[in-house]
Amino acid sequence: MLTVKGVSKIFDTPDNGTESVRALEDVSLDVKEGEFFSIIGPSGCGKSTLIRIIAGLIPSYDGEVRIGPERVNSPHPWVGMVFQEESTFPWRTTVGNVEFGLEMRDVPPAARRTKALEMLDLVGLGGFEHRYPSELSGGMKQRVAIARALVMEPKILLMDEPFGALDEQTRIILGEELLKIRDKLRQTIVFVTHNINESVQLSNRVMVMTARPGRVKAVFRIDLPHPRDSTIIASEKFGQLVGQVWGALRDESLKGFKQMEKTNQGGRP
């Protein structure tokens, strides 16, 4: 479904100086159809850069990304994207936000309203279709963003820290709801997160990245039963898997922290 081979990315400095930032170096991965694949790594390791390359939002890079048989250099019709940042349109109602992509595709009004309402029911927002974003909680706004992506029927859903701004309890519950949606729609999901528990709760596999430049350090198979809900976090096996992921991530997080300190003190990135 998704293949990444030897992807590297260097960013020039904003002032076009002689220094540059190597964000990614020789990243390769394969994601199978229907898989929930999480990417975790220290801050600044290039996770968001990688997922934006996969989404076709960063067209210039070394290496190759393929969705099915096609190389990715621009947004692909098979792919939907959910960002961490607030992305609802404040002037549109909940159902108007979900309809937006369908409207851009010239789907007739009655058909797009029907599809949007069905998707809102699926993400647990039935009855809130006429509310505006200012009337919704943070978790509800993220449900709107997920519904807006899913209503386009993407084969691959890319999620860049979609629950990052939410409290821990809300993250756990939304993660459980996301798994129910995935089990129903059979979506392939690539999920970027900083949260180890979240990555283990949700995923079939977890890829750990190194500190910048981001490389693949380890990939863990999450051998937990399906269907899976939030009660899994109390199991002994869950704790063991969290420990394994943290064991691979700890040194990289320390390196990433030192890199950020150096940058904040005016040193080279």
PEKAFEN-V695833 format. One record per residue. N is the residue number from 0. RES is the residue in one letter. PSI is psi in whole degrees, -180 to 180 (* if undefined). NEAR is the number of other ideal C-beta (glycine too) atoms within 8 Angstrom. Layout:
# PEKAFEN-V695833
n=N res=RES psi=PSI near=NEAR
n=N res=RES psi=PSI near=NEAR
This chain:
# PEKAFEN-V695833
n=0 res=M psi=-46 near=10
n=1 res=L psi=129 near=13
n=2 res=T psi=129 near=9
n=3 res=V psi=125 near=13
n=4 res=K psi=117 near=9
n=5 res=G psi=40 near=9
n=6 res=V psi=128 near=16
n=7 res=S psi=152 near=13
n=8 res=K psi=129 near=13
n=9 res=I psi=131 near=8
n=10 res=F psi=132 near=7
n=11 res=D psi=156 near=7
n=12 res=T psi=153 near=9
n=13 res=P psi=-30 near=4
n=14 res=D psi=12 near=4
n=15 res=N psi=34 near=5
n=16 res=G psi=-172 near=6
n=17 res=T psi=-20 near=3
n=18 res=E psi=153 near=7
n=19 res=S psi=167 near=8
n=20 res=V psi=120 near=9
n=21 res=R psi=104 near=10
n=22 res=A psi=-42 near=11
n=23 res=L psi=149 near=16
n=24 res=E psi=112 near=8
n=25 res=D psi=53 near=9
n=26 res=V psi=127 near=16
n=27 res=S psi=140 near=10
n=28 res=L psi=160 near=11
n=29 res=D psi=135 near=7
n=30 res=V psi=127 near=11
n=31 res=K psi=159 near=7
n=32 res=E psi=131 near=6
n=33 res=G psi=3 near=6
n=34 res=E psi=150 near=11
n=35 res=F psi=109 near=10
n=36 res=F psi=117 near=15
n=37 res=S psi=147 near=15
n=38 res=I psi=125 near=14
n=39 res=I psi=147 near=16
n=40 res=G psi=171 near=15
n=41 res=P psi=161 near=12
n=42 res=S psi=136 near=7
n=43 res=G psi=8 near=9
n=44 res=C psi=-5 near=13
n=45 res=G psi=13 near=15
n=46 res=K psi=-49 near=13
n=47 res=S psi=-35 near=9
n=48 res=T psi=-45 near=12
n=49 res=L psi=-46 near=15
n=50 res=I psi=-30 near=13
n=51 res=R psi=-32 near=10
n=52 res=I psi=-46 near=15
n=53 res=I psi=-37 near=14
n=54 res=A psi=-9 near=11
n=55 res=G psi=15 near=12
n=56 res=L psi=-14 near=8
n=57 res=I psi=94 near=9
n=58 res=P psi=-21 near=7
n=59 res=S psi=113 near=3
n=60 res=Y psi=161 near=11
n=61 res=D psi=146 near=6
n=62 res=G psi=-159 near=12
n=63 res=E psi=137 near=9
n=64 res=V psi=128 near=14
n=65 res=R psi=134 near=11
n=66 res=I psi=113 near=12
n=67 res=G psi=-130 near=6
n=68 res=P psi=-2 near=3
n=69 res=E psi=135 near=7
n=70 res=R psi=140 near=6
n=71 res=V psi=120 near=11
n=72 res=N psi=-5 near=5
n=73 res=S psi=168 near=6
n=74 res=P psi=136 near=7
n=75 res=H psi=140 near=10
n=76 res=P psi=-18 near=4
n=77 res=W psi=-11 near=8
n=78 res=V psi=133 near=15
n=79 res=G psi=156 near=10
n=80 res=M psi=135 near=11
n=81 res=V psi=124 near=13
n=82 res=F psi=164 near=8
n=83 res=Q psi=-39 near=7
n=84 res=E psi=151 near=4
n=85 res=E psi=123 near=5
n=86 res=S psi=4 near=6
n=87 res=T psi=150 near=10
n=88 res=F psi=117 near=8
n=89 res=P psi=-22 near=7
n=90 res=W psi=-4 near=4
n=91 res=R psi=145 near=10
n=92 res=T psi=174 near=9
n=93 res=T psi=-50 near=15
n=94 res=V psi=-33 near=12
n=95 res=G psi=-37 near=9
n=96 res=N psi=-45 near=13
n=97 res=V psi=-31 near=13
n=98 res=E psi=-15 near=12
n=99 res=F psi=-51 near=11
n=100 res=G psi=-39 near=9
n=101 res=L psi=-38 near=13
n=102 res=E psi=-41 near=9
n=103 res=M psi=-25 near=6
n=104 res=R psi=7 near=7
n=105 res=D psi=31 near=5
n=106 res=V psi=133 near=8
n=107 res=P psi=146 near=6
n=108 res=P psi=-46 near=5
n=109 res=A psi=-41 near=6
n=110 res=A psi=-42 near=9
n=111 res=R psi=-33 near=12
n=112 res=R psi=-43 near=10
n=113 res=T psi=-46 near=8
n=114 res=K psi=-41 near=11
n=115 res=A psi=-43 near=15
n=116 res=L psi=-38 near=11
n=117 res=E psi=-42 near=8
n=118 res=M psi=-37 near=12
n=119 res=L psi=-39 near=15
n=120 res=D psi=-40 near=9
n=121 res=L psi=-38 near=10
n=122 res=V psi=8 near=13
n=123 res=G psi=26 near=7
n=124 res=L psi=19 near=13
n=125 res=G psi=133 near=8
n=126 res=G psi=-10 near=4
n=127 res=F psi=14 near=10
n=128 res=E psi=-27 near=12
n=129 res=H psi=9 near=6
n=130 res=R psi=152 near=9
n=131 res=Y psi=159 near=10
n=132 res=P psi=-35 near=14
n=133 res=S psi=-16 near=5
n=134 res=E psi=3 near=5
n=135 res=L psi=153 near=11
n=136 res=S psi=170 near=5
n=137 res=G psi=-42 near=8
n=138 res=G psi=-38 near=10
n=139 res=M psi=-38 near=10
n=140 res=K psi=-39 near=12
n=141 res=Q psi=-32 near=13
n=142 res=R psi=-39 near=13
n=143 res=V psi=-45 near=16
n=144 res=A psi=-40 near=13
n=145 res=I psi=-44 near=13
n=146 res=A psi=-40 near=15
n=147 res=R psi=-36 near=12
n=148 res=A psi=-43 near=12
n=149 res=L psi=-29 near=16
n=150 res=V psi=-19 near=13
n=151 res=M psi=-2 near=10
n=152 res=E psi=51 near=5
n=153 res=P psi=150 near=11
n=154 res=K psi=-29 near=9
n=155 res=I psi=128 near=15
n=156 res=L psi=119 near=14
n=157 res=L psi=132 near=13
n=158 res=M psi=115 near=11
n=159 res=D psi=93 near=13
n=160 res=E psi=54 near=10
n=161 res=P psi=-22 near=12
n=162 res=F psi=13 near=13
n=163 res=G psi=-31 near=8
n=164 res=A psi=5 near=5
n=165 res=L psi=158 near=10
n=166 res=D psi=164 near=5
n=167 res=E psi=-43 near=5
n=168 res=Q psi=-42 near=6
n=169 res=T psi=-39 near=11
n=170 res=R psi=-45 near=12
n=171 res=I psi=-46 near=12
n=172 res=I psi=-43 near=10
n=173 res=L psi=-35 near=13
n=174 res=G psi=-43 near=13
n=175 res=E psi=-43 near=11
n=176 res=E psi=-38 near=11
n=177 res=L psi=-40 near=11
n=178 res=L psi=-39 near=13
n=179 res=K psi=-42 near=9
n=180 res=I psi=-45 near=13
n=181 res=R psi=-42 near=11
n=182 res=D psi=-32 near=9
n=183 res=K psi=-43 near=7
n=184 res=L psi=-13 near=7
n=185 res=R psi=39 near=6
n=186 res=Q psi=147 near=12
n=187 res=T psi=127 near=14
n=188 res=I psi=132 near=13
n=189 res=V psi=122 near=15
n=190 res=F psi=119 near=13
n=191 res=V psi=134 near=13
n=192 res=T psi=157 near=12
n=193 res=H psi=-8 near=6
n=194 res=N psi=114 near=9
n=195 res=I psi=-47 near=10
n=196 res=N psi=-43 near=8
n=197 res=E psi=-43 near=13
n=198 res=S psi=-39 near=14
n=199 res=V psi=-38 near=14
n=200 res=Q psi=-39 near=14
n=201 res=L psi=-26 near=11
n=202 res=S psi=157 near=12
n=203 res=N psi=-38 near=7
n=204 res=R psi=151 near=11
n=205 res=V psi=126 near=14
n=206 res=M psi=125 near=12
n=207 res=V psi=130 near=15
n=208 res=M psi=154 near=16
n=209 res=T psi=169 near=13
n=210 res=A psi=163 near=12
n=211 res=R psi=136 near=13
n=212 res=P psi=138 near=10
n=213 res=G psi=124 near=16
n=214 res=R psi=169 near=10
n=215 res=V psi=118 near=11
n=216 res=K psi=-43 near=10
n=217 res=A psi=154 near=7
n=218 res=V psi=126 near=9
n=219 res=F psi=132 near=11
n=220 res=R psi=127 near=6
n=221 res=I psi=96 near=10
n=222 res=D psi=70 near=5
n=223 res=L psi=151 near=11
n=224 res=P psi=156 near=5
n=225 res=H psi=148 near=5
n=226 res=P psi=150 near=7
n=227 res=R psi=134 near=8
n=228 res=D psi=-176 near=7
n=229 res=S psi=-13 near=9
n=230 res=T psi=-16 near=6
n=231 res=I psi=-24 near=11
n=232 res=I psi=-14 near=9
n=233 res=A psi=-2 near=5
n=234 res=S psi=154 near=9
n=235 res=E psi=-40 near=5
n=236 res=K psi=-40 near=8
n=237 res=F psi=-47 near=13
n=238 res=G psi=-39 near=8
n=239 res=Q psi=-43 near=8
n=240 res=L psi=-40 near=13
n=241 res=V psi=-42 near=11
n=242 res=G psi=-39 near=8
n=243 res=Q psi=-44 near=9
n=244 res=V psi=-44 near=15
n=245 res=W psi=-35 near=9
n=246 res=G psi=-37 near=7
n=247 res=A psi=-28 near=11
n=248 res=L psi=-25 near=14
n=249 res=R psi=-53 near=8
n=250 res=D psi=-36 near=6
n=251 res=E psi=-36 near=16
n=252 res=S psi=-39 near=10
n=253 res=L psi=-42 near=8
n=254 res=K psi=-43 near=11
n=255 res=G psi=-39 near=15
n=256 res=F psi=-42 near=10
n=257 res=K psi=-37 near=8
n=258 res=Q psi=-44 near=12
n=259 res=M psi=-41 near=10
n=260 res=E psi=-44 near=8
n=261 res=K psi=-42 near=10
n=262 res=T psi=-44 near=10
n=263 res=N psi=-25 near=6
n=264 res=Q psi=5 near=6
n=265 res=G psi=11 near=4
n=266 res=G psi=178 near=6
n=267 res=R psi=143 near=5
n=268 res=P psi=* near=8
